[in-house]
Amino acid sequence: MADEAKAKGNAAFSSGDYAAAVRHFSDAIALSPDNHVLYSNRSASYASLKKYSDALADAKKTVELKPDWSKGYSRLGAAHLGLSQYDDAIAAYKKGLEIDPNNEPLKYGLADAQAAASRARSAPANPFGDAFSGPEMWARLTADPTTRVYLQQPDFVKMMQDIQKDPNKLNLYLKDQRVMQAIGVLLNVKIRTPTDDADMPESSSPSPSPSPSPSPSERKRAAEAEPPRQPEPEPEPEPMDLSEEEKDKKLRKAEAQKQKEAGNAAYKKKDFDTAIHYYSKALELDDEDISYLTNRAAVYLEMGKYEECIKDCDKAVERGRELRSDFKMIARALTRKGTALVKMAKSSKDFEPAIETFQKALTEHRNPDTLKKLNEAEKAKKDLEQQEYFDPNLADEEREKGNEYFKQQKYPEAVRHYTESLRRNPKDPRTYSNRAACYTKLGAMPEGLKDAEKCIELDPTFVKGYTRKGAVQFFMKEYDKALETYKEGLKHDPNNQELLDGIGRCVQQINKASRGDLSPEELKERQAKAMQDPEIQNILQDPVMRQSWFCMQVLVDFQENPKAAQEHTKNPMVMNKIQKLISAGIVQMR
């Protein structure tokens, strides 16, 4: 199946196995060659493998199959960008934005393409080539297991963003070993860092016993450690003095963190006004950390100021995308917005934007708490829809229409009106009883039984429910169960003739089985049906019955030795189970 191959491709892509993703998407394309999504996914896989020509071919096919799908142009732009075809990339991204002007990935792609084109035209030669340009940088860092871990560290991401915007800032961060490791990944070279030797444990004090001959590696280390010939230190870039603006920015960030900590402390004490003050002050000092917005949104949520909460969440999402913040932070802002929308909901339609917001949050980060909130919102919406649709008067009108169709023997039409009646008033046992009668006429016994049982559940004293249930069970040839149902109904109306007649029909059928008056075909059918009944299966597997069967020969006695069988009738439990087996045709009296 194409869907199965596509799912495997998605899983492989998510795990970073892009070659396997290409194989699976190719299998899916072979099964569904006109599916534009499959070409789009394979294009992304090829791009991750740096096979931009293949990525471009698939992107063009995507656009050909679905010219009004904005994501196809995102793939097209990325492929052109990977091939350094900057003008074509810009054109592709602009075409996609004509279709979807608010598409964030297209906006980012266009900005990257324009920046790359500008650098190519005016920037001096860069010794690192395009290592830091475009989305390829992030793809390479994500693919490498070492730098992938660094991408979870905000300070590392910030440094790489600074370098990407201005490669001349690289000198500022060369002392950071993570940056050196990233350069090695981007340039596909091995860069030896001090940590390579620093991880080696120190040797213990020498033993007086003779030492074995040093290994080549030990001789090499000893030679390197000889004091007479100190290696000349590699020249380091001269430290750059921070400008007054950069110094001020650094101080403001530090002060913003202090304000945030003060806000957190106030929040824990439920001093919400003070918390708002501190978070607002942090925002004034530093607008590049969206946690100040999400924290203030959380305070507004606690205070019941839902509109303010939503505004802060929207700002956090917008600013977070500009800064390429951690996707978990974006998801957190969306979840809080969804929670505020739920709090404000007064009708079933009000839950729709909340549900949509939770779904967006889950696409950013699949958090169990968000998923729980989504499920609760969907359930609340459904419950409210039922309440809004509730109208007993209209329900009665629909039930009467159903009754008219029933009298005309137009059972499908009757079922339709009874169903609409139940949507308007799902607590009316009469409607369930009437629909059960319709289902019985249509031969839909399981549906009829379910309606009859619901009728009894809603009103255990409504005798009609027992007659409906007993009739369904009788038609299903479950005579012993039908007999029990009719008897249960007589507890509420001992003189009900319909119930009494039902009992008479059941007893007649049960006696017919016990006397052996069934034809071979009827007996075979009844026994086969009985063996599928869980109650009959439990009786046959019951330890007491198994003991009776094999040791006391209860069943044999009932069939072959009536005098001995009289002894077994003294045990009510055994006798009741034997009676069920007789009714089911498993045991016959002779």
Solvent accessible surface area in square Angstrom, and as a share of the most:
residue,aa,sasa,rsa
1,M,168,0.75
2,A,20,0.15
3,D,102,0.53
4,E,98,0.44
5,A,12,0.09
6,K,56,0.24
7,A,58,0.45
8,K,101,0.43
9,G,0,0.00
10,N,62,0.32
11,A,65,0.51
12,A,13,0.10
13,F,70,0.29
14,S,98,0.63
15,S,83,0.54
16,G,29,0.28
17,D,72,0.37
18,Y,29,0.11
19,A,49,0.38
20,A,8,0.06
21,A,0,0.00
22,V,18,0.10
23,R,145,0.53
24,H,49,0.22
25,F,2,0.01
26,S,35,0.23
27,D,78,0.41
28,A,0,0.00
29,I,17,0.09
30,A,84,0.65
31,L,110,0.55
32,S,32,0.21
33,P,74,0.46
34,D,112,0.58
35,N,46,0.23
36,H,41,0.18
37,V,39,0.22
38,L,1,0.01
39,Y,21,0.08
40,S,0,0.00
41,N,23,0.12
42,R,42,0.15
43,S,1,0.01
44,A,14,0.11
45,S,0,0.00
46,Y,35,0.13
47,A,23,0.17
48,S,21,0.13
49,L,56,0.28
50,K,68,0.29
51,K,103,0.44
52,Y,28,0.11
53,S,75,0.48
54,D,63,0.33
55,A,0,0.00
56,L,21,0.10
57,A,62,0.48
58,D,7,0.04
59,A,0,0.00
60,K,109,0.46
61,K,64,0.27
62,T,0,0.00
63,V,24,0.14
64,E,120,0.54
65,L,53,0.27
66,K,71,0.30
67,P,79,0.49
68,D,90,0.47
69,W,60,0.21
70,S,14,0.09
71,K,91,0.39
72,G,0,0.00
73,Y,13,0.05
74,S,22,0.14
75,R,54,0.20
76,L,25,0.12
77,G,0,0.00
78,A,30,0.24
79,A,0,0.00
80,H,17,0.08
81,L,7,0.04
82,G,18,0.18
83,L,57,0.29
84,S,59,0.38
85,Q,69,0.31
86,Y,36,0.14
87,D,100,0.52
88,D,73,0.38
89,A,0,0.00
90,I,25,0.13
91,A,60,0.46
92,A,6,0.04
93,Y,6,0.02
94,K,99,0.42
95,K,92,0.39
96,G,0,0.00
97,L,31,0.15
98,E,125,0.56
99,I,66,0.33
100,D,48,0.25
101,P,86,0.54
102,N,116,0.59
103,N,30,0.15
104,E,56,0.25
105,P,84,0.53
106,L,0,0.00
107,K,82,0.35
108,Y,55,0.21
109,G,7,0.07
110,L,26,0.13
111,A,55,0.43
112,D,22,0.11
113,A,0,0.00
114,Q,77,0.34
115,A,41,0.32
116,A,5,0.04
117,A,2,0.01
118,S,52,0.34
119,R,65,0.24
120,A,67,0.52
121,R,176,0.64
122,S,90,0.58
123,A,48,0.37
124,P,117,0.74
125,A,105,0.81
126,N,53,0.27
127,P,125,0.79
128,F,53,0.22
129,G,42,0.40
130,D,84,0.44
131,A,9,0.07
132,F,6,0.03
133,S,8,0.05
134,G,3,0.03
135,P,53,0.33
136,E,31,0.14
137,M,1,0.00
138,W,44,0.15
139,A,35,0.27
140,R,79,0.29
141,L,0,0.00
142,T,56,0.33
143,A,47,0.37
144,D,37,0.19
145,P,91,0.57
146,T,56,0.33
147,T,0,0.00
148,R,99,0.36
149,V,91,0.52
150,Y,40,0.15
151,L,36,0.18
152,Q,106,0.47
153,Q,60,0.27
154,P,108,0.68
155,D,75,0.39
156,F,0,0.00
157,V,28,0.16
158,K,69,0.29
159,M,22,0.10
160,M,0,0.00
161,Q,24,0.11
162,D,21,0.11
163,I,0,0.00
164,Q,23,0.10
165,K,158,0.67
166,D,50,0.26
167,P,35,0.22
168,N,120,0.62
169,K,73,0.31
170,L,11,0.05
171,N,77,0.40
172,L,66,0.33
173,Y,41,0.16
174,L,43,0.21
175,K,151,0.64
176,D,35,0.18
177,Q,64,0.29
178,R,47,0.17
179,V,0,0.00
180,M,48,0.21
181,Q,54,0.24
182,A,0,0.00
183,I,7,0.04
184,G,6,0.06
185,V,31,0.18
186,L,6,0.03
187,L,65,0.32
188,N,140,0.72
189,V,83,0.47
190,K,171,0.73
191,I,43,0.22
192,R,167,0.61
193,T,12,0.07
194,P,93,0.59
195,T,66,0.38
196,D,57,0.29
197,D,79,0.41
198,A,78,0.60
199,D,117,0.61
200,M,123,0.55
201,P,118,0.74
202,E,172,0.77
203,S,109,0.70
204,S,104,0.67
205,S,98,0.63
206,P,128,0.80
207,S,74,0.48
208,P,142,0.89
209,S,64,0.41
210,P,129,0.81
211,S,97,0.62
212,P,119,0.75
213,S,101,0.65
214,P,71,0.45
215,S,44,0.28
216,P,96,0.60
217,S,61,0.40
218,E,80,0.36
219,R,126,0.46
220,K,134,0.57
221,R,131,0.48
222,A,62,0.48
223,A,61,0.47
224,E,114,0.51
225,A,79,0.62
226,E,92,0.41
227,P,99,0.62
228,P,110,0.69
229,R,203,0.74
230,Q,134,0.60
231,P,105,0.66
232,E,158,0.71
233,P,121,0.76
234,E,151,0.68
235,P,133,0.83
236,E,129,0.58
237,P,56,0.35
238,E,148,0.66
239,P,120,0.76
240,M,116,0.52
241,D,138,0.71
242,L,68,0.34
243,S,55,0.35
244,E,135,0.60
245,E,140,0.63
246,E,68,0.30
247,K,94,0.40
248,D,72,0.37
249,K,88,0.37
250,K,134,0.57
251,L,124,0.62
252,R,93,0.34
253,K,62,0.26
254,A,53,0.41
255,E,66,0.30
256,A,0,0.00
257,Q,75,0.33
258,K,129,0.55
259,Q,28,0.13
260,K,40,0.17
261,E,109,0.49
262,A,34,0.27
263,G,0,0.00
264,N,49,0.25
265,A,50,0.38
266,A,8,0.06
267,Y,72,0.27
268,K,164,0.70
269,K,163,0.69
270,K,146,0.62
271,D,63,0.33
272,F,41,0.17
273,D,103,0.53
274,T,45,0.26
275,A,0,0.00
276,I,29,0.14
277,H,112,0.50
278,Y,64,0.24
279,Y,4,0.02
280,S,27,0.17
281,K,78,0.33
282,A,0,0.00
283,L,34,0.17
284,E,119,0.53
285,L,30,0.15
286,D,12,0.06
287,D,82,0.43
288,E,52,0.23
289,D,38,0.20
290,I,6,0.03
291,S,10,0.06
292,Y,1,0.00
293,L,13,0.06
294,T,0,0.00
295,N,24,0.12
296,R,35,0.13
297,A,0,0.00
298,A,13,0.10
299,V,0,0.00
300,Y,32,0.12
301,L,35,0.17
302,E,96,0.43
303,M,58,0.26
304,G,35,0.34
305,K,88,0.37
306,Y,56,0.21
307,E,96,0.43
308,E,70,0.31
309,C,0,0.00
310,I,21,0.11
311,K,123,0.52
312,D,4,0.02
313,C,0,0.00
314,D,62,0.32
315,K,106,0.45
316,A,0,0.00
317,V,21,0.12
318,E,112,0.50
319,R,64,0.23
320,G,0,0.00
321,R,64,0.23
322,E,97,0.44
323,L,32,0.16
324,R,80,0.29
325,S,34,0.22
326,D,61,0.32
327,F,89,0.37
328,K,88,0.37
329,M,35,0.15
330,I,5,0.03
331,A,5,0.04
332,R,106,0.39
333,A,0,0.00
334,L,12,0.06
335,T,14,0.08
336,R,60,0.22
337,K,43,0.18
338,G,0,0.00
339,T,19,0.11
340,A,0,0.00
341,L,29,0.15
342,V,46,0.26
343,K,118,0.50
344,M,67,0.30
345,A,20,0.15
346,K,181,0.77
347,S,39,0.25
348,S,9,0.06
349,K,144,0.61
350,D,56,0.29
351,F,16,0.07
352,E,78,0.35
353,P,59,0.37
354,A,0,0.00
355,I,20,0.10
356,E,93,0.42
357,T,10,0.06
358,F,2,0.01
359,Q,86,0.38
360,K,105,0.44
361,A,0,0.00
362,L,19,0.09
363,T,115,0.67
364,E,44,0.20
365,H,53,0.24
366,R,162,0.59
367,N,50,0.26
368,P,108,0.68
369,D,76,0.39
370,T,5,0.03
371,L,59,0.29
372,K,122,0.52
373,K,55,0.23
374,L,15,0.08
375,N,81,0.41
376,E,93,0.42
377,A,2,0.02
378,E,72,0.32
379,K,133,0.56
380,A,36,0.28
381,K,40,0.17
382,K,125,0.53
383,D,52,0.27
384,L,39,0.20
385,E,71,0.32
386,Q,97,0.43
387,Q,120,0.53
388,E,92,0.41
389,Y,62,0.24
390,F,94,0.39
391,D,42,0.22
392,P,59,0.37
393,N,110,0.56
394,L,68,0.34
395,A,2,0.02
396,D,52,0.27
397,E,95,0.43
398,E,31,0.14
399,R,22,0.08
400,E,88,0.39
401,K,97,0.41
402,G,0,0.00
403,N,34,0.18
404,E,90,0.40
405,Y,65,0.25
406,F,58,0.24
407,K,149,0.63
408,Q,99,0.44
409,Q,133,0.59
410,K,93,0.39
411,Y,37,0.14
412,P,81,0.51
413,E,52,0.23
414,A,0,0.00
415,V,23,0.13
416,R,139,0.51
417,H,30,0.13
418,Y,3,0.01
419,T,50,0.29
420,E,40,0.18
421,S,2,0.01
422,L,12,0.06
423,R,138,0.51
424,R,50,0.18
425,N,23,0.12
426,P,45,0.28
427,K,138,0.59
428,D,12,0.06
429,P,24,0.15
430,R,106,0.39
431,T,0,0.00
432,Y,24,0.09
433,S,1,0.00
434,N,28,0.14
435,R,34,0.12
436,A,1,0.00
437,A,10,0.07
438,C,0,0.00
439,Y,37,0.14
440,T,24,0.14
441,K,123,0.52
442,L,82,0.41
443,G,48,0.47
444,A,27,0.21
445,M,36,0.16
446,P,90,0.57
447,E,82,0.37
448,G,0,0.00
449,L,36,0.18
450,K,149,0.63
451,D,6,0.03
452,A,0,0.00
453,E,77,0.34
454,K,63,0.27
455,C,0,0.00
456,I,28,0.14
457,E,118,0.53
458,L,50,0.25
459,D,42,0.22
460,P,72,0.45
461,T,88,0.51
462,F,53,0.22
463,V,23,0.13
464,K,75,0.32
465,G,0,0.00
466,Y,10,0.04
467,T,7,0.04
468,R,54,0.20
469,K,43,0.18
470,G,0,0.00
471,A,30,0.23
472,V,1,0.00
473,Q,11,0.05
474,F,39,0.16
475,F,122,0.51
476,M,41,0.18
477,K,82,0.35
478,E,39,0.17
479,Y,15,0.06
480,D,21,0.11
481,K,51,0.22
482,A,0,0.00
483,L,26,0.13
484,E,88,0.40
485,T,11,0.06
486,Y,3,0.01
487,K,105,0.44
488,E,70,0.31
489,G,0,0.00
490,L,31,0.16
491,K,146,0.62
492,H,75,0.33
493,D,48,0.25
494,P,90,0.57
495,N,128,0.66
496,N,34,0.18
497,Q,113,0.50
498,E,83,0.37
499,L,0,0.00
500,L,73,0.36
501,D,64,0.33
502,G,0,0.00
503,I,31,0.16
504,G,41,0.39
505,R,103,0.38
506,C,0,0.00
507,V,59,0.34
508,Q,120,0.53
509,Q,44,0.19
510,I,9,0.05
511,N,59,0.30
512,K,59,0.25
513,A,0,0.00
514,S,18,0.12
515,R,142,0.52
516,G,32,0.30
517,D,75,0.39
518,L,20,0.10
519,S,42,0.27
520,P,107,0.67
521,E,125,0.56
522,E,72,0.32
523,L,36,0.18
524,K,151,0.64
525,E,88,0.39
526,R,16,0.06
527,Q,56,0.25
528,A,55,0.43
529,K,72,0.30
530,A,9,0.07
531,M,90,0.40
532,Q,140,0.62
533,D,23,0.12
534,P,90,0.57
535,E,61,0.27
536,I,5,0.02
537,Q,68,0.30
538,N,96,0.49
539,I,8,0.04
540,L,39,0.20
541,Q,119,0.53
542,D,32,0.17
543,P,104,0.65
544,V,56,0.32
545,M,3,0.01
546,R,117,0.43
547,Q,107,0.47
548,S,4,0.02
549,W,94,0.33
550,F,137,0.57
551,C,97,0.58
552,M,102,0.46
553,Q,92,0.41
554,V,1,0.01
555,L,3,0.02
556,V,59,0.34
557,D,18,0.09
558,F,9,0.04
559,Q,51,0.23
560,E,123,0.55
561,N,69,0.35
562,P,76,0.48
563,K,174,0.74
564,A,31,0.24
565,A,4,0.03
566,Q,115,0.51
567,E,105,0.47
568,H,17,0.08
569,T,56,0.32
570,K,149,0.63
571,N,63,0.32
572,P,106,0.67
573,M,94,0.42
574,V,8,0.04
575,M,53,0.24
576,N,86,0.44
577,K,36,0.15
578,I,0,0.00
579,Q,73,0.32
580,K,22,0.09
581,L,0,0.00
582,I,8,0.04
583,S,4,0.03
584,A,11,0.08
585,G,0,0.00
586,I,38,0.19
587,V,1,0.01
588,Q,39,0.17
589,M,63,0.28
590,R,214,0.78
